[in-house]
Every structure is written in C-alpha cells, then in structure tokens.
Amino acid sequence: MTTALILFRVADYEAWRPRYNDALESTIGIKSAHIWRGEDDPNLVAVTEVFESREAANAAFSAPGLQDVMAADGVDLSSVQVEFLEDTEYIER
C-alpha cells in the first residue's frame, strides 16, 4: 500500500469539497481518502489517499487533464505538495 499525503490551498473549501467528492468516485485506484482542513485557515487542505501500490498512485496523479480539473475546482496549483508514504505502524490509544 502507498499513501499519498497532499497539502494544498483552495479558493473556497465549501465549493471545492463536493467537487473533490465527485472526482473521488471516478478516480481509479484510490482505496480510501481522508480530508482535513486548517483550523486557522479553512482553505488549507490536507488529504491522504491510499492506493494499492506506488504505480497506482503515479497513474492517478499523472492522469491527463488532472491539473486543469484541479485548477477549475479552485486549487492553487502552486501550493500543491505531494509526498508518498509507506505504512510502517499504526498505534491506537
């Protein structure tokens, strides 16, 4: 499994969120997603998306037209940061 941690800013979280939900339904390869928004800045968004493999994640992020769709949804493309993470341990308390 590979988890993509994506941090970015949107113009308007309330407008962006339903569009992300729609995109999530049609994106092949995402097994799960978790969304956070900034407490001090509600237009700061952090998303984790879990994929079966790094290859699946790479395919999703290199989909033709993805950046155009993100920009149309209000994502500030210059703010997008993506890190790929490997699951090593889960601790619940």
N, CA, C and O atoms as a MOPAC input file, in Angstrom:
PM7 MOZYME 1SCF
protein

 N      0.84000 1    -1.17900 1     0.00000 1
 C      0.00000 1     0.00000 1     0.00000 1
 C      0.88800 1     1.24600 1     0.00000 1
 O      1.96700 1     1.26700 1     0.59200 1
 N      0.40800 1     2.25700 1    -0.66800 1
 C      1.07400 1     3.55100 1    -0.69900 1
 C      0.06200 1     4.61600 1    -0.32000 1
 O     -1.06300 1     4.62300 1    -0.82000 1
 N      0.46400 1     5.51000 1     0.56000 1
 C     -0.38800 1     6.63400 1     0.93400 1
 C      0.21700 1     7.90700 1     0.37500 1
 O      1.39900 1     8.18800 1     0.57000 1
 N     -0.60700 1     8.67000 1    -0.32000 1
 C     -0.19500 1     9.99000 1    -0.80300 1
 C     -0.71900 1    11.01900 1     0.19100 1
 O     -1.91500 1    11.06800 1     0.47900 1
 N      0.18300 1    11.83200 1     0.70700 1
 C     -0.17900 1    12.95600 1     1.57000 1
 C     -0.10700 1    14.19900 1     0.70900 1
 O      0.95800 1    14.55200 1     0.20200 1
 N     -1.25200 1    14.86800 1     0.54200 1
 C     -1.33200 1    16.02000 1    -0.34600 1
 C     -1.75400 1    17.23700 1     0.47300 1
 O     -2.78000 1    17.20300 1     1.15100 1
 N     -0.98600 1    18.28500 1     0.41300 1
 C     -1.26000 1    19.52800 1     1.12500 1
 C     -1.39600 1    20.63300 1     0.08200 1
 O     -0.56000 1    20.76200 1    -0.81200 1
 N     -2.46700 1    21.43200 1     0.20700 1
 C     -2.69400 1    22.48500 1    -0.78400 1
 C     -3.70300 1    23.49800 1    -0.26000 1
 O     -4.34200 1    23.29200 1     0.77100 1
 N     -3.82900 1    24.59800 1    -0.99700 1
 C     -4.80300 1    25.64900 1    -0.66900 1
 C     -5.87400 1    25.67300 1    -1.75200 1
 O     -5.60400 1    25.41800 1    -2.92500 1
 N     -7.08600 1    25.98200 1    -1.32900 1
 C     -8.19400 1    26.14900 1    -2.26000 1
 C     -8.75400 1    27.55700 1    -2.11300 1
 O     -8.57100 1    28.19800 1    -1.07800 1
 N     -9.43000 1    28.03300 1    -3.14200 1
 C    -10.02800 1    29.36500 1    -3.08500 1
 C    -11.21300 1    29.38700 1    -2.11700 1
 O    -11.44100 1    30.37400 1    -1.41700 1
 N    -11.96800 1    28.27200 1    -2.09100 1
 C    -13.17800 1    28.20400 1    -1.25900 1
 C    -13.44000 1    26.73300 1    -0.92600 1
 O    -13.87900 1    25.96400 1    -1.78100 1
 N    -13.16800 1    26.35200 1     0.31800 1
 C    -13.31400 1    24.95300 1     0.72600 1
 C    -14.72500 1    24.43800 1     0.46600 1
 O    -14.88800 1    23.32800 1    -0.04100 1
 N    -15.73700 1    25.21500 1     0.80000 1
 C    -17.12800 1    24.77000 1     0.64700 1
 C    -17.46300 1    24.48000 1    -0.81900 1
 O    -18.24700 1    23.57300 1    -1.09900 1
 N    -16.88900 1    25.22400 1    -1.74500 1
 C    -17.10500 1    24.97400 1    -3.17100 1
 C    -16.26300 1    23.79600 1    -3.64600 1
 O    -16.71400 1    23.00500 1    -4.47500 1
 N    -15.03500 1    23.67200 1    -3.12300 1
 C    -14.12100 1    22.61300 1    -3.54800 1
 C    -14.57500 1    21.23100 1    -3.09600 1
 O    -14.48000 1    20.27900 1    -3.87000 1
 N    -15.06000 1    21.09600 1    -1.87800 1
 C    -15.30900 1    19.78000 1    -1.28800 1
 C    -16.26700 1    18.89500 1    -2.08400 1
 O    -15.93000 1    17.73500 1    -2.32200 1
 N    -17.42900 1    19.36500 1    -2.50500 1
 C    -18.30100 1    18.46400 1    -3.27600 1
 C    -17.68300 1    18.05200 1    -4.61700 1
 O    -17.93500 1    16.95200 1    -5.11000 1
 N    -16.89100 1    18.92400 1    -5.19000 1
 C    -16.22800 1    18.59400 1    -6.45100 1
 C    -15.16900 1    17.51900 1    -6.22800 1
 O    -14.99700 1    16.63400 1    -7.06500 1
 N    -14.45300 1    17.59300 1    -5.09700 1
 C    -13.49100 1    16.54200 1    -4.76400 1
 C    -14.21700 1    15.21100 1    -4.56400 1
 O    -13.76600 1    14.17500 1    -5.05300 1
 N    -15.33800 1    15.24000 1    -3.84600 1
 C    -16.10200 1    14.00700 1    -3.62200 1
 C    -16.51100 1    13.37100 1    -4.94900 1
 O    -16.42000 1    12.15400 1    -5.10700 1
 N    -16.96000 1    14.18500 1    -5.89900 1
 C    -17.33600 1    13.66700 1    -7.22100 1
 C    -16.12400 1    13.06200 1    -7.93200 1
 O    -16.22100 1    11.98900 1    -8.52700 1
 N    -14.99500 1    13.74700 1    -7.86900 1
 C    -13.77800 1    13.24900 1    -8.51800 1
 C    -13.30600 1    11.95200 1    -7.86900 1
 O    -12.81600 1    11.05400 1    -8.55300 1
 N    -13.45000 1    11.85500 1    -6.56900 1
 C    -13.03000 1    10.66600 1    -5.83800 1
 C    -13.78300 1     9.43700 1    -6.33600 1
 O    -13.20600 1     8.35500 1    -6.44700 1
 N    -15.05100 1     9.60000 1    -6.63200 1
 C    -15.87500 1     8.48500 1    -7.12100 1
 C    -15.38700 1     7.95000 1    -8.46500 1
 O    -15.53800 1     6.76200 1    -8.75000 1
 N    -14.80500 1     8.81500 1    -9.28800 1
 C    -14.41000 1     8.39700 1   -10.62900 1
 C    -12.91400 1     8.13300 1   -10.77000 1
 O    -12.46000 1     7.75600 1   -11.85100 1
 N    -12.14300 1     8.32200 1    -9.70800 1
 C    -10.70200 1     8.09900 1    -9.78600 1
 C    -10.39400 1     6.63200 1    -9.52600 1
 O    -10.69200 1     6.10300 1    -8.45600 1
 N     -9.80200 1     5.99300 1   -10.50400 1
 C     -9.46800 1     4.57800 1   -10.37800 1
 C     -8.22300 1     4.42600 1    -9.51200 1
 O     -7.24500 1     5.15500 1    -9.67800 1
 N     -8.27100 1     3.48300 1    -8.59900 1
 C     -7.09300 1     3.13900 1    -7.81400 1
 C     -7.09200 1     3.62900 1    -6.38700 1
 O     -6.32600 1     3.11200 1    -5.57400 1
 N     -7.91700 1     4.60300 1    -6.04500 1
 C     -7.94600 1     5.08500 1    -4.66300 1
 C     -8.77900 1     4.12600 1    -3.82900 1
 O     -9.95300 1     3.88700 1    -4.11300 1
 N     -8.14600 1     3.57700 1    -2.78900 1
 C     -8.83800 1     2.64300 1    -1.89600 1
 C     -9.56200 1     3.38500 1    -0.77300 1
 O    -10.63100 1     2.96100 1    -0.33300 1
 N     -8.98300 1     4.48600 1    -0.31500 1
 C     -9.62000 1     5.30000 1     0.72000 1
 C     -9.00800 1     6.68900 1     0.70400 1
 O     -7.92500 1     6.90900 1     0.16100 1
 N     -9.73100 1     7.62300 1     1.31700 1
 C     -9.25000 1     9.00300 1     1.40500 1
 C     -9.69300 1     9.59000 1     2.73600 1
 O    -10.72500 1     9.21300 1     3.29100 1
 N     -8.89600 1    10.51500 1     3.23100 1
 C     -9.20300 1    11.22800 1     4.47400 1
 C     -8.86500 1    12.69200 1     4.22300 1
 O     -7.79700 1    13.01100 1     3.70100 1
 N     -9.78500 1    13.57800 1     4.60000 1
 C     -9.61900 1    15.00400 1     4.32300 1
 C     -9.60000 1    15.78800 1     5.62700 1
 O    -10.42000 1    15.55500 1     6.51400 1
 N     -8.65500 1    16.72100 1     5.73600 1
 C     -8.58700 1    17.65600 1     6.85900 1
 C     -8.58100 1    19.07000 1     6.29500 1
 O     -8.18200 1    19.29300 1     5.15200 1
 N     -9.02300 1    20.01400 1     7.10300 1
 C     -8.88700 1    21.42200 1     6.72400 1
 C     -8.29900 1    22.17500 1     7.90000 1
 O     -8.45800 1    21.77500 1     9.05300 1
 N     -7.62100 1    23.26700 1     7.59600 1
 C     -6.95600 1    24.04000 1     8.63200 1
 C     -7.93800 1    24.64900 1     9.62100 1
 O     -8.99500 1    25.14800 1     9.23400 1
 N     -7.58400 1    24.60500 1    10.89300 1
 C     -8.41300 1    25.25200 1    11.91500 1
 C     -8.30600 1    26.76600 1    11.82700 1
 O     -9.29900 1    27.47000 1    12.01300 1
 N     -7.12300 1    27.26700 1    11.54900 1
 C     -6.91000 1    28.70800 1    11.45200 1
 C     -7.14000 1    29.23800 1    10.04100 1
 O     -7.42000 1    30.42300 1     9.86000 1
 N     -7.02300 1    28.37300 1     9.04900 1
 C     -7.22600 1    28.74600 1     7.65200 1
 C     -8.06800 1    27.65200 1     6.99700 1
 O     -7.52200 1    26.63200 1     6.57800 1
 N     -9.38900 1    27.84300 1     6.90100 1
 C    -10.25500 1    26.78500 1     6.39000 1
 C    -10.04500 1    26.44900 1     4.91500 1
 O    -10.62000 1    25.48200 1     4.41500 1
 N     -9.23500 1    27.23100 1     4.21900 1
 C     -8.94000 1    26.93000 1     2.82100 1
 C     -7.61000 1    26.20300 1     2.65000 1
 O     -7.16200 1    25.97100 1     1.52700 1
 N     -6.98300 1    25.84500 1     3.77100 1
 C     -5.81000 1    24.98400 1     3.75500 1
 C     -6.32100 1    23.56500 1     3.90900 1
 O     -7.03600 1    23.25600 1     4.86200 1
 N     -5.95300 1    22.69500 1     2.96700 1
 C     -6.48400 1    21.33500 1     2.93900 1
 C     -5.34000 1    20.33300 1     2.95400 1
 O     -4.31900 1    20.52300 1     2.29300 1
 N     -5.52800 1    19.26200 1     3.72000 1
 C     -4.62200 1    18.11300 1     3.70300 1
 C     -5.46900 1    16.89000 1     3.38800 1
 O     -6.53200 1    16.68700 1     3.97300 1
 N     -4.98600 1    16.08200 1     2.46000 1
 C     -5.70000 1    14.87900 1     2.05300 1
 C     -4.72400 1    13.71700 1     2.07000 1
 O     -3.57800 1    13.85500 1     1.64200 1
 N     -5.17900 1    12.56800 1     2.56700 1
 C     -4.42800 1    11.33600 1     2.35600 1
 C     -5.27500 1    10.45300 1     1.46100 1
 O     -6.47800 1    10.29600 1     1.67400 1
 N     -4.63400 1     9.88500 1     0.46600 1
 C     -5.28200 1     8.94200 1    -0.43400 1
 C     -4.45300 1     7.66300 1    -0.42500 1
 O     -3.24200 1     7.69800 1    -0.64500 1
 N     -5.10600 1     6.54500 1    -0.17300 1
 C     -4.42000 1     5.25900 1    -0.09000 1
 C     -4.61900 1     4.50700 1    -1.39900 1
 O     -5.73400 1     4.38800 1    -1.90600 1
 N     -3.51600 1     4.00600 1    -1.92800 1
 C     -3.50400 1     3.25200 1    -3.18500 1
 C     -2.91400 1     1.86800 1    -2.94000 1
 O     -2.17200 1     1.65900 1    -1.98000 1
 N     -3.24600 1     0.93900 1    -3.80300 1
 C     -2.71900 1    -0.42300 1    -3.70500 1
 C     -1.20100 1    -0.43800 1    -3.87700 1
 O     -0.51000 1    -1.25100 1    -3.26400 1
 N     -0.68700 1     0.46700 1    -4.71500 1
 C      0.74800 1     0.48900 1    -4.99800 1
 C      1.18800 1     1.89100 1    -5.39300 1
 O      0.36200 1     2.76200 1    -5.66600 1
 N      2.48900 1     2.09400 1    -5.42000 1
 C      3.05000 1     3.37200 1    -5.87800 1
 C      2.71900 1     3.59100 1    -7.34900 1
 O      2.47400 1     4.72000 1    -7.77600 1
 N      2.71400 1     2.51000 1    -8.11900 1
 C      2.38700 1     2.60900 1    -9.53700 1
 C      0.95400 1     3.11600 1    -9.73100 1
 O      0.69800 1     3.94400 1   -10.60600 1
 N      0.03000 1     2.61700 1    -8.91700 1
 C     -1.35800 1     3.07000 1    -8.99700 1
 C     -1.46400 1     4.55200 1    -8.62600 1
 O     -2.21000 1     5.30500 1    -9.25300 1
 N     -0.71600 1     4.96000 1    -7.61000 1
 C     -0.71200 1     6.37200 1    -7.21000 1
 C     -0.14500 1     7.24300 1    -8.32600 1
 O     -0.70900 1     8.28600 1    -8.65700 1
 N      0.96700 1     6.80900 1    -8.90100 1
 C      1.57600 1     7.56900 1   -10.00200 1
 C      0.61500 1     7.70000 1   -11.17300 1
 O      0.53200 1     8.76100 1   -11.79200 1
 N     -0.11300 1     6.62900 1   -11.48300 1
 C     -1.07000 1     6.66900 1   -12.58600 1
 C     -2.17700 1     7.67800 1   -12.29900 1
 O     -2.57900 1     8.42600 1   -13.19000 1
 N     -2.67100 1     7.70500 1   -11.07000 1
 C     -3.73500 1     8.64700 1   -10.70800 1
 C     -3.24600 1    10.08900 1   -10.80200 1
 O     -3.95800 1    10.95500 1   -11.30900 1
 N     -2.04200 1    10.34500 1   -10.31800 1
 C     -1.53100 1    11.71900 1   -10.30000 1
 C     -1.05500 1    12.20100 1   -11.67000 1
 O     -0.89200 1    13.40300 1   -11.87800 1
 N     -0.83400 1    11.28800 1   -12.59500 1
 C     -0.40100 1    11.70700 1   -13.93400 1
 C     -1.53300 1    11.61300 1   -14.95600 1
 O     -1.28900 1    11.67800 1   -16.16100 1
 N     -2.75400 1    11.46200 1   -14.48300 1
 C     -3.90500 1    11.37900 1   -15.38600 1
 C     -4.00400 1    12.64500 1   -16.23500 1
 O     -3.85600 1    13.75400 1   -15.72100 1
 N     -4.25500 1    12.47800 1   -17.52800 1
 C     -4.38100 1    13.65400 1   -18.41100 1
 C     -5.48900 1    14.59200 1   -17.92600 1
 O     -6.58900 1    14.15300 1   -17.59100 1
 N     -5.18700 1    15.85600 1   -17.89600 1
 C     -6.17000 1    16.86500 1   -17.52900 1
 C     -6.37700 1    17.06300 1   -16.03600 1
 O     -7.18200 1    17.90500 1   -15.63700 1
 N     -5.66300 1    16.30000 1   -15.19100 1
 C     -5.86100 1    16.41000 1   -13.74600 1
 C     -5.60300 1    17.83000 1   -13.25300 1
 O     -6.40300 1    18.37400 1   -12.49000 1
 N     -4.51100 1    18.42900 1   -13.67400 1
 C     -4.19900 1    19.77500 1   -13.19300 1
 C     -5.23900 1    20.78600 1   -13.65800 1
 O     -5.56200 1    21.71700 1   -12.92100 1
 N     -5.76100 1    20.62100 1   -14.85300 1
 C     -6.81100 1    21.52900 1   -15.33700 1
 C     -8.06000 1    21.41000 1   -14.47200 1
 O     -8.67900 1    22.41700 1   -14.12800 1
 N     -8.42900 1    20.18700 1   -14.12400 1
 C     -9.60400 1    19.96200 1   -13.27200 1
 C     -9.36900 1    20.55600 1   -11.88700 1
 O    -10.25000 1    21.21300 1   -11.33200 1
 N     -8.18900 1    20.32700 1   -11.33300 1
 C     -7.87200 1    20.86500 1   -10.00900 1
 C     -7.96000 1    22.39600 1   -10.02200 1
 O     -8.54000 1    22.99400 1    -9.11500 1
 N     -7.39800 1    23.01000 1   -11.02800 1
 C     -7.44100 1    24.47800 1   -11.12800 1
 C     -8.88300 1    24.96000 1   -11.24900 1
 O     -9.26100 1    25.94800 1   -10.62000 1
 N     -9.68800 1    24.27000 1   -12.05300 1
 C    -11.09700 1    24.65500 1   -12.21700 1
 C    -11.87500 1    24.49000 1   -10.91300 1
 O    -12.86500 1    25.18400 1   -10.68400 1
 N    -11.42000 1    23.56500 1   -10.05600 1
 C    -12.07000 1    23.33600 1    -8.76000 1
 C    -11.59200 1    24.31200 1    -7.68800 1
 O    -12.04000 1    24.24700 1    -6.54300 1
 N    -10.68100 1    25.22000 1    -8.05800 1
 C    -10.22600 1    26.23900 1    -7.11600 1
 C     -8.95000 1    25.91200 1    -6.37400 1
 O     -8.60100 1    26.61100 1    -5.42200 1
 N     -8.23900 1    24.86300 1    -6.78300 1
 C     -6.97300 1    24.51200 1    -6.14200 1
 C     -5.88600 1    25.45200 1    -6.65200 1
 O     -5.74200 1    25.66300 1    -7.85600 1
 N     -5.12300 1    26.01200 1    -5.71400 1
 C     -3.95500 1    26.82200 1    -6.06300 1
 C     -2.82900 1    25.84600 1    -6.39700 1
 O     -2.18600 1    25.30600 1    -5.49700 1
 N     -2.59000 1    25.62200 1    -7.68400 1
 C     -1.62500 1    24.60900 1    -8.10900 1
 C     -0.21800 1    24.87000 1    -7.59100 1
 O      0.55400 1    23.93100 1    -7.39500 1
 N      0.12200 1    26.12600 1    -7.37000 1
 C      1.46700 1    26.43700 1    -6.86700 1
 C      1.63800 1    26.00500 1    -5.41500 1
 O      2.76300 1    25.93600 1    -4.92000 1
 N      0.53600 1    25.71600 1    -4.72800 1
 C      0.61700 1    25.32500 1    -3.32000 1
 C      0.63800 1    23.81400 1    -3.11400 1
 O      0.85100 1    23.34900 1    -1.99400 1
 N      0.42200 1    23.04500 1    -4.17300 1
 C      0.27900 1    21.59000 1    -4.03700 1
 C      1.62200 1    20.94600 1    -3.69300 1
 O      2.62600 1    21.14000 1    -4.37800 1
 N      1.59800 1    20.17300 1    -2.60800 1
 C      2.75700 1    19.37300 1    -2.18100 1
 C      2.27600 1    17.93500 1    -2.03500 1
 O      1.27000 1    17.68400 1    -1.37200 1
 N      2.98500 1    16.98900 1    -2.64700 1
 C      2.61200 1    15.57900 1    -2.56900 1
 C      3.81100 1    14.78900 1    -2.06200 1
 O      4.92200 1    14.91600 1    -2.57700 1
 N      3.56400 1    13.97900 1    -1.05400 1
 C      4.56800 1    13.06400 1    -0.53600 1
 C      3.97300 1    11.66600 1    -0.53800 1
 O      2.81200 1    11.48700 1    -0.17300 1
 N      4.75100 1    10.68100 1    -0.94200 1
 C      4.31600 1     9.29100 1    -0.92100 1
 C      4.89200 1     8.62500 1     0.31300 1
 O      6.09600 1     8.68100 1     0.56100 1
 N      4.01700 1     7.99200 1     1.08700 1
 C      4.40200 1     7.42700 1     2.37500 1
 C      4.15000 1     5.92600 1     2.40900 1
 O      3.18400 1     5.42600 1     1.83200 1
 N      5.02400 1     5.23400 1     3.08600 1
 C      4.89400 1     3.79900 1     3.27900 1
 C      4.39800 1     3.55800 1     4.69600 1
 O      4.94400 1     4.11500 1     5.64800 1
 N      3.38800 1     2.75000 1     4.84000 1
 C      2.82400 1     2.44100 1     6.14600 1
 C      3.79200 1     1.54100 1     6.91200 1
 O      4.16800 1     0.47200 1     6.43100 1
 N      4.18800 1     1.97700 1     8.10000 1
 C      5.10100 1     1.16400 1     8.89400 1
 C      4.46900 1     0.69100 1    10.20400 1
 O      4.81100 1    -0.38000 1    10.70400 1
 N      3.54200 1     1.48800 1    10.76400 1
 C      2.94200 1     1.09000 1    12.03200 1
 C      1.73500 1     1.94800 1    12.31700 1
 O      1.70400 1     3.12400 1    11.95300 1
 N      0.73800 1     1.37200 1    12.96700 1
 C     -0.45400 1     2.10200 1    13.38200 1
 C     -0.61100 1     1.89500 1    14.88100 1
 O     -0.66400 1     0.75900 1    15.35300 1
 N     -0.68400 1     2.97600 1    15.61800 1
 C     -0.84200 1     2.90600 1    17.07300 1
 C     -2.13200 1     3.60900 1    17.42200 1
 O     -2.32200 1     4.77600 1    17.08100 1
 N     -3.01800 1     2.90500 1    18.10100 1
 C     -4.28300 1     3.49800 1    18.51500 1
 C     -4.32600 1     3.50500 1    20.03000 1
 O     -3.91500 1     2.54300 1    20.67900 1
 N     -4.82800 1     4.59900 1    20.59000 1
 C     -4.93400 1     4.70300 1    22.05200 1
 C     -6.32600 1     5.05300 1    22.44500 1
 O     -6.61700 1     5.18600 1    23.63300 1

